[in-house]
Amino acid sequence: MSCTTMHPGFVVSEIARIDNDGVWHPEEPDPRPSNLMWPTDKAAKVMVKAVLKRKRNYVFTGHGKLAVWLQRWFPGLMRSIISKGPKPDL
């Protein structure tokens, strides 16, 4: 038995249109950068391969790998970058 933790980066989906209460807002624009989005079918194939190879952790986008590297070696910088991101509407 094995378990794989995926770190997919940005994958085309509707997840960004679902609020913290689980309500879907189809009219909301997706705030994620479209040039960094992976097609769903491509992401699924990469995920299946990682599971079949029994990878423990798998990061499969360039920007995802950069984020993991920054978090590991420069956690303060990563916190600063994340804190400047979009804030949820309250």
MOBELMO-V856945 format. One record per backbone hydrogen bond with DSSP energy under -1.0 kcal/mol. CO is the residue of the C=O (numbers start at 1). NH is the residue of the N-H. If there is no record, write none. Layout:
CO/NH ; CO/NH
This chain:
5/58 ; 7/60 ; 10/38 ; 14/17 ; 15/18 ; 17/25 ; 19/22 ; 23/19 ; 25/28 ; 33/36 ; 34/37 ; 38/12 ; 39/43 ; 40/44 ; 41/45 ; 42/46 ; 43/47 ; 44/48 ; 45/49 ; 46/50 ; 47/51 ; 48/52 ; 49/53 ; 50/55 ; 51/54 ; 56/5 ; 58/7 ; 61/65 ; 62/66 ; 63/67 ; 64/68 ; 65/69 ; 66/70 ; 67/71 ; 68/72 ; 69/73 ; 70/74 ; 74/78 ; 75/79 ; 76/80 ; 77/81 ; 78/82 ; 79/83 ; 82/85
